[in-house]
C-alpha cells in the first residue's frame, strides 16, 4: 500500500513542478499584426438553451477587444422561439461590424450543428467553438489567438471558470475541480504541447484542421451507433496528430454548472463515457513515443491506483481499522490539498479572497465526493459506455443571473 501512495505522491509532485512552467503565450508586434489579419469565426451550436443566457453569450463575443469576423449560430431544432433574440443580436452585430449568421435546422446533434455553422459562415482561418451557454471574458479571443503565432500549434484550449459557482455546494465543487485541473494537469500538458482535451466551452482550431477532418468528425460511431458526445476531445485528438495542442491560461470563458444532483450526475456520466471511448482512439492513433500517449497511460494507471485505494478504504471501514482509515484519509486529503492548491493561484475579480479560500476549504468534501460518488459513477460509466444518449440537453437550463457580461478576470 505504501508503494501505491508513493506513486501518487511522485506523480502529483511531477505535475505540480511542470505546471509551474506554463506561462501565457505572447505575440510580438509582427506576430500580432499577422494574427489581426486572420479571419476568425465563432461557431455556436444551440439546442434548447435559455434565451437570456444565449443572448448574453453572443453579446460577449460581439463586444470582444478583438471581435470575431463572424459568429455562426445553428439552432439545432430547439423547441424555443429565438426570433426576438436573433433580431436584437443582429442589430448589435451590424453596429459592431460583426457578421452574424443564424440558421435553424432539424435536430441532428451538436456535431452536425458545428459543421453546419462552419459551412454557413464562409471562409475562415480560425474557428472558435463554444457552448451555447458560454460567456467570454472581454479579451478571450485576443488571448486565445496568441498561441497561433507558433505555426506548430493546431488548437488552443480556453480556460474555463464556473459562472454560477456561488449557487450551491455542487457548483462550488465543480469550480474547485475545473480550475484546479486547468492550473494543474492541463497546464503541465500544455508545456509539452500535449493537451489531451479542450473544453467545449471555448476552444480555438485552425480552420483547415476542422475542414479536413469534418467527414471523420461526423462519422464517428461506436457499436454501429453515431457518437453523440465527446466532440471536443475528438477535435483535440485531430490537433495532436498534426501538431501541438496547448492551453492559453489568460483566455477565460464562463459557463454554468448544474446545481442539482441529477443534472450533475448526468453530466459526469456523459463526460466519463466520452473519456473511455476517446482513450481507445488516443492509444490507437497517437505515436507511442509522444508525451501525450504516456500522459494518457499515466492517467489510466492513476485510475487503477485510485480504485485500489477505494477498495482499501472499504476494507478499512468493514474491518473498523482506525489506523488504516486515518492513514488513507490523511494521505488522500494531503494529495488533494496539493492538487487543489493551484486553485489559489488564480484570482477572479468577481471573487473576494475569503470566497476563494472558502472554495478551497471544500477539499475534504471533494475527497469524500470522489471516493463515495464519482469513482463509482466512473466505473458505471465505463461499463455502459455504449449508451449514446446526450442526457443533459433535453430541456432548458434554469435562467441565468441578470447580468450583461461577466466581470473581467485576472490570472
Helices and strands as residue ranges (DSSP letters): H 2-19, H 29-36, E 40-46, H 51-62, E 70-76, H 83-96, E 99-105, H 110-120, E 126-130, E 135-136, H 140-146, G 147-149, E 153-162, H 169-183, H 185-191, E 202-206, H 207-212, H 214-219, E 221-222, E 225-226, H 231-242, E 244-255, H 261-285, H 291-318, H 322-340, G 341-345, E 347-348, H 353-360, H 363-369, I 370-374, H 375-383, E 409-410
